[in-house]
Amino acid sequence: MYKKERFTKELQIDKFVKMYFDPELTLQKCRTCTGYAKTWSCPDFDFNVRNYWRQFSVYRVIVDRVSMEGVASPKEAEERLAYEKPIFNRQMLALEKSTPGSVALYAQECEECQECARLIGKPCRLPETMRYSIESLGGCGIRLVEDLFEFGVCWSDGTTIPAYYILLGGLLKK
């Protein structure tokens, strides 16, 4: 068995926008992703992301730090993260349902459908479960995690196994 730790902090949206909102930077990074514009949870959007954040007052930041202890290869580490991601996202949706006036943020892009309807120019098939990530909405997740929780984000170059991976999401509250 491996260790999974959850970290939570609340942040006023005004402070978040001032300190961690940089849509130009995040859009630039999104454009380098192989999944860019292939799901409805990814940019480009037909709405203003700053205004999206401004409709809320509090961001309850939730991070799961998933240990890679016992992992034998970088591929196995990626598989562990892939296993944990839908669990985390379902938990974010459950929190949303139990918190009136809130909207969940997923870890990374939405993967609710095998193939997103965006690819064929159709509306989202599952709007009741499709959610955005902090980065897709212009938030600097790495800096946020480092500042709020005082630990870094680990990466792999494909040949190394990080000590842990993180899943970043949370809840936006009115």
PyMOL commands that set and color helices and strands:
alter all, ss='L'
color gray80, all
select helices_A, chain A and resi 13-20+23-30+49-54+74-98+117-120+141-149
alter helices_A, ss='H'
color red, helices_A
select strands_A, chain A and resi 4-12+58-67+102-105+164-173
alter strands_A, ss='S'
color yellow, strands_A
deselect
rebuild
show_as cartoon
